[in-house]
Amino acid sequence: MDTEYNAEDIQVLEGLTPVRKRPGMYIGAVDQRGLHQLVLEVVYNGVDEAIAGGCSVISVIIRPDGEVTVGDDGRGIPVEEHPQTGISTLETVMTRLHAGAKFGGRSYRTSGGLHGVGVSVVNALSSYLKVETRRNGNTYVQEYSRGIPQSPVRKVDIFLGRGTTITFLPDEEIFGNLDYDFSTLIQRFRDVAYLVPGLSISLKDEGKEKEATFCFEGGIESFVEAINQGKEVLHPPMHFTQETSELELGVGIQYNQGYEEEVLSFANCVRTTDGGSHVSGFRSALTRVLNEYGHRAKLLKDNESLIGEDTRGGLSAVISVKLSEPQFEGQTKGRLGNSWVKGEVERIVAEKLTLYLDEHLSEAKGIVEKCLSQAHAREAARKARDLVLKRRSLDGSLAGKLAECIEKDPRLCELFLVEGESAGGSAKQGRDRRFQAILPLKGKILNVEKASEEKIFSHEEILALITALGAGVDPEFVLGRIRYDRVIIMTDADVDGSHIRTLLLTFFFRRMRELIEQGHLFIAQPPLYCLKNGNKALWVYSDDEKEAKVKEFGSTKVEVQRYKGLGEMNPDQLWETTMNPDARTIIKVSIEDAVNADYMFHLLMGEEVEARREFIKDHAKLATNVDV
């Protein structure tokens, strides 16, 4: 290798070239998440206009070939010559990183997007992009290919109101398959519609024939009510707003009778999935004020105090801050990092919450008593958990139940949760014992949606599961201690198997949600049928596939064997069809819409029988593969 190191070895990437060279640095990934980020970057420009009072409608259309059109009725992008670049302002915004109206603070007090590089990054990563801006009674258009202008900005005769329309086709050389997830984008757009009252935002996917429109006048208050849909609530939603010279804060709070916390946080309308300083400030104020009020109202004893965990049981909340210079951690903004925000949010929430409690004595008493019962349940659960787990660690009762694998590096290991002893026996014999562990589960595990902490931690199968994984449970779940990289639910392809799978998913969602959020939970897909034609055997995984394959065989005699239970398979068959990494199909469990997921688990697994009956009646005709 040439050891010389000279000036000519230094490469300077100009214009938008750095974006195409290292797209992950700008949009986080070049998979489906990256595609979604491109759409959101253009949409956030319209949202910023709406926050500034200049836009009321945003529409998004996804065409079958992956092309996306985003239009708004905002003020449009200026086209005059820019004093610094000497070219059209429109072309400057579309082709220069960190060019935009969001830095000086005159046109936009707050903004989302990728720090002013959003629309230029979209341009760089699109094989084709067309921008149309309508302002001052005129319409101007410019087209690009991979960020390079294909013509000057030109004035056209068409004029349909004011605003901006951007049509772009993400570059397949970078993204491969242009497949968007409708539900993911809808969740983001719905969030925005709640946070910007009066803004109408729509999405139409022409290829999948799906569309939806959102517009909420109730804002954050309506958002909190949506989170608690179908739940028994303690009080009407509290809604606090405050604007200072440094930020705008909106907070919605409502407690329900459940045990779970659902707090959604946003900075400049961008979901901060990992929280940050605004969430820390909110939680500190909540715990402090509830303790102060509890002692002042004699609801708490002098030596009694609530901890943060106690004040968040059954809490549904939305926290939204808007600020001029947000500091996000990570390119796609999972966490807000501005340290000063914590103090501001804590101060405002403490003032507003104290005033609310003093003016609403009945609601205040109910909230404190709810937190107090949560504290008592926490302490009882801790004692029960410690006692049972200690007993379990001493008696070694997992021995003989868990078939451990040889490999000790968790990154290389996977655990199958298998329904029943019979299927567990087949799985133990058929597995690759080098890296596959098997935990048979006897019967149906407890429904944790309705169970108390004491019942959960005294249930034998749940304790076996917690012990096998080795990472604890929320709020003390530590993913870094997990003993297996992949946890795979493997149940029978019948009604009982589906119920057991749902019970396990409920447990993981409520008690180990991070396992799902970080992509470690999977569902195995065993075959439904074995088609035999002479000496040939073909495994198929759905009724439609079976019918198609039978037709392919034509007039020859086909023997169809239906597998309802994993225990009906020989170990080598179970390995071949369901467990072999080179041949199997497993589905990764993900949470794209936490609000809807929370609602569905509560509806299907909770105490509301009538609501569940209505849901089943409304959706019965949509059910497939019903085992009768």
Secondary structure as UniProt FT lines:
FT   HELIX           7..9
FT   TURN            15..16
FT   HELIX           17..21
FT   HELIX           24..27
FT   HELIX           32..51
FT   TURN            52..53
FT   STRAND          57..62
FT   TURN            64..65
FT   STRAND          68..72
FT   TURN            83..85
FT   HELIX           89..95
FT   TURN            97..98
FT   TURN            101..102
FT   TURN            115..116
FT   HELIX           118..124
FT   STRAND          126..135
FT   TURN            136..137
FT   STRAND          138..145
FT   TURN            146..147
FT   STRAND          148..149
FT   STRAND          154..156
FT   STRAND          163..170
FT   HELIX           172..175
FT   HELIX           182..195
FT   TURN            197..198
FT   STRAND          200..205
FT   TURN            206..209
FT   STRAND          210..214
FT   HELIX           219..227
FT   TURN            228..230
FT   STRAND          238..243
FT   STRAND          247..256
FT   STRAND          262..267
FT   TURN            268..269
FT   STRAND          270..271
FT   TURN            273..274
FT   HELIX           277..296
FT   TURN            297..298
FT   TURN            302..303
FT   HELIX           308..312
FT   TURN            313..314
FT   STRAND          315..323
FT   STRAND          328..329
FT   TURN            330..333
FT   STRAND          335..336
FT   HELIX           339..359
FT   HELIX           361..395
FT   TURN            396..401
FT   HELIX           410..412
FT   STRAND          414..419
FT   HELIX           421..430
FT   TURN            433..435
FT   STRAND          436..441
FT   TURN            448..450
FT   HELIX           453..456
FT   TURN            457..458
FT   HELIX           460..469
FT   TURN            474..475
FT   HELIX           479..481
FT   STRAND          486..490
FT   HELIX           495..511
FT   HELIX           513..517
FT   TURN            518..519
FT   STRAND          521..524
FT   STRAND          529..533
FT   TURN            534..535
FT   STRAND          536..540
FT   HELIX           543..553
FT   TURN            554..555
FT   STRAND          559..562
FT   HELIX           566..568
FT   HELIX           571..574
FT   HELIX           575..579
FT   TURN            581..583
FT   STRAND          586..588
FT   HELIX           594..605
FT   HELIX           609..619
FT   HELIX           620..622
//
